[in-house]
Amino acid sequence: MLNDRVFMSPLQCERGTNNFATFAQVGFFMTQEGHIPHLPGKSGRFSGGKLGHGRELDVAKGKVGVSTEEYPALPDEVMTNPLAGRLDPRRWFADPERRFEIEIGCGKGTFMLNVAKENPETNFLGIEWEGAFFAYTADRVRRAALDNVRMLHADAVEFLKWRCPDAIVNTIHLYYSDPWPKTKHHKNRVVQDKFLEQAWRVLVPGGELRIVTDHDDYWAWMQTHFARWTDAKHAAGHLAFTRESFVAPEWVGEGEVVATNYEKKMCGDTKQPHAAVLRKP
């Protein structure tokens, strides 16, 4: 079994071993930069550190935090059948028939808590790669007693590719993702052709990919990708989006776009973020 919390390409796996179980035993993601994210202790709880002001954070596995039983390791068959690891994340909620939205990179969870409170009939899955932020947000969701939010500690791009079925997501929220400003790191940016292809696939017809950034160079990068993916002649597989203006949620404050913790701290009244909506026809 391949634990997709250890991210290695199939080529890397083939070079190192013929048995995915070797990697399944490691139990954490390793990025191309060799970064190891924050992990829980034996109790299954996370040390709060600076984020929790020293308080232990409870991710409420199986209720808020998605458990390993709900999110098992990828099967070996994915090497020959890329669909073998697919599962339906809507089943992680008490009412799987509700509208389903995903936030990629929740940070401290401010947007997630607000949007979930304002939309109690919608199920929200937050996917956070950084362990400390995953734990902090999951703990906030637990304390707020929100039954329409689940949190997944994983790489969202890999989750969409290997796990998510076609046409099940109403909205994908991607706000202030890491711009990876150095040229050699641009390959780590979330917005890539491969990501837009997967986003198009998992969205329902009429579904939205909503994106906000305050980084000018990253925005220029996005504009180039958006141009390709709104032109049916050039989009991969001719799977084109339509581009629309971004309308801020009704509940945000005056002058705010999505009111994340990062936005309030880094943008304020001095910098206007860039924003766009890509809609699947």
N, C-alpha and C positions, 0 to 999 in steps of 0.2 A: 504494500500500500504506500502511496506517495502522500505525505502530509504537505498540502500546498501552503502551509505556513512556513515552509522552507522553499523559497523561490529560487529555483535553478531551471534554466532552459532544458528542454529534452536533449539538446546537443551536449550540454554540460554533464547531464546525467549519464549519457552514453559513454562519454570519455572517462568518467570516474568509476562507474559501476553498471552492471546489468540488472541490478536489483534495487528497485525504488525503496524497499523497506529500509535500506541503509539510511536514507534521508529522512524517513518517517520517524526515526528514533530521535532526531535532533530536536524537533518541536518548536522551532522559531524560524522566522524569515531571516534570510541573509541577503542584503541588497548587493548591487554591483560595487558599492563603496565599502562593503564589509561591515555595515552598521547592524548592531544587534539591538532590537527594541526592548523596552522595559517588559519584564515578565512577572507573573504572580508568584508568590511564595507557595510552599506546600499546602497552605490552608486554602489556596485558590483565591486569596485576596491580594490586593496590590498595596504596597506601601505608598501612602499619599505624597510623600516628599514635599517639595515646595508647593505643588498644586493643591495638595490636601492639607497644607499647613501642619504636616506631621500626622494627620489623622489617617487611619487605615481606611481604604476605599473598598466598598463592597459592590462588585459588579452584578450580583444576584444572578449567577449562572442558571440558565434554564428558564429565567423569568424576564430578565433584561438582557444580560450578556448571553450570547448564543453559545451553547455548550458543545463539547466535542461529540456528544451523542447526536445532536441536531446537525452538526457540521463535521461529518466524518472525513477521514483522509481520502484523497483521491485514489481511485482504484488503479491498479497497474494497467488496466485496459485502455486508459486515456492515450497511451502511446500509439495504439492502432485505431482507437475509436474516441475521437475528441469529445463525443457526447456522453461518454460513460460516467462522468462525474457530475452531470447536471442534477440539480435538485430544485425544489420549489420553495423559495424563502417565504412565500406568503403563508406557508403551513406553520411557520414559527409563531403565528399570531392566533389569538383566541377566535377571531372572526376573519378567516383568510379570504373572504369574498369582498372585503372592503377595498377601496382605492388603495394603491400601493406606490409609495414614493421612496427614493433612496437619496441620502446625503452622503457624498464622498468627502471625507476629511472633516470631522465635526469639531475639531479643536476643543474648546472648553464647553461646547454644547449649547451655547446661548441661542443660536438659531433653532436648533432641534427642539429645545424645550418650548420655545415660543410658538413655533409653527405647529407642534403637536397639541399644545393647549388650545390653539385657535381652530384646529381641525380634528376634533375628537373622533370623527367617523372615518378618518384616513389612517392607514398603517404606515409607519415610517421605520425604515431600516437605516441606521447610521453605521457607516463603515469607516473605521479609523485604524490606520496603520501604526501610529505611535502609541505604544502601550500605556504610557502615563496619561495621555489625553483620552484614550479609550476608557480607561478605568475611571477617570474623573467625570466624564460625561455619563457613563453608565451609572455611577453612584448618584449623580444628580437626578437622573431619570428615576432611579429607585426611590429616592427620597421624595420626589414629586408625585410618586404613585401614578405614573402615566402607563396605562395598559396598552397603548397604541404605538409604543416605541420599543424596538429591539436594537441592540448594539453588537456589531461583529468586529472582532480584532483580526483584521486581514488586509491584504493588498486589494483594493477595490478593482483595479484594472484586471488583475488575475481572476478575481471573483466573477466579474462579468463574462470573461472569456471562457472559463472552465465550468462555472457553476450555474449561471443564470439561464433559464429557458427563454425562448423567443417570446416577444410581445406580451410581457407581464407587468411592466413598469409604467406608471402614468407620468411620473416626473423624476428626473435626475437632477439633483442640486450639486453644483461644483463651485464653491465660493472660496476665493483667496487661496487656491492651491499653491504649493511651493513653486516659485518661478524658476528655480535652478538657473541663476543668471549667468554662470560661466558656460562658455560655448561647449566645453567638453562634457558638461552635465545636461545639456539640452535633451538628450535621449531619455532623461528621467522625468521630464515634464509629463503631466497627465494628458494634456491635449496633444494627441498624435493621431495620425490616420487610423492606426489600429484601434485606438480607443473610440474614435468617432464611429468606426464601423460596428463595434460591439454595442455602443450606445444606441445606434439606429436599430440594431437587431432586437435588443431587449425591450425597447419602448413599444407601447401599444400604438396603433394608428391614431394620430392626433396628439401623441405624447410629446413632452418637452424636455430638452436639455437646457437648463438654466445656468449660466456661467457669469461670474463676477471676478474681476481682478483689479488691483491697483498698480500693477507693474507694467509700465509702458512697453518695454521690450517684449515681455510675454504676450501682451495684448497684440502687438504687431505680428508675432508668431501665430497667435490664434486667428487673426484676420486672414492670414494666408491660408490656413487650414479651412476656415469657414468658407472662403471663396471656392475652394475645391469641392467642399461638401454641400454646397448649395447650387452646384452646376451639375446637372444630370449627365452631361457629356464626360465629365472628368471624375466624378465621385466613383469610388471603388464599387464595382458591380452596379453602377448607376443607382445607388441607394442615396438619393439626394434629400437633404433637409430643406425646409423653407425657413428663412431667417425673419425674425420678428423683433420688435422693440421690447425691451425689458420693462415690465411694470412692477414696481415694488409692492410687496404685500401690504394690505390695508393697515395692518397692525404696527408697522414700523413707525418710528418717530419722523418728524419733519426733517427732510434732507438726508435721511438714511436710505440705503438701498436694500440690505437684508439684515442689518443690525446685528452682525456677529460681533463677538468680543474683539476680534482683530480689527474690524472696520471702525468700531468706536474708538479704539486706541490709536490706530495708525492713519486713519483718514480724517475723522472729525469734520470740522468746517473748512479745512484748508485744501483737501484733495478730493476730487470727484472720481470715484471708481469707474472703470469701464464695465459694461454689462451687455449681454446678448441672450437671446432665446433662439434655439434651433428646434424646429418642430418637425416631427415625422409626419408626412402626409397621410 
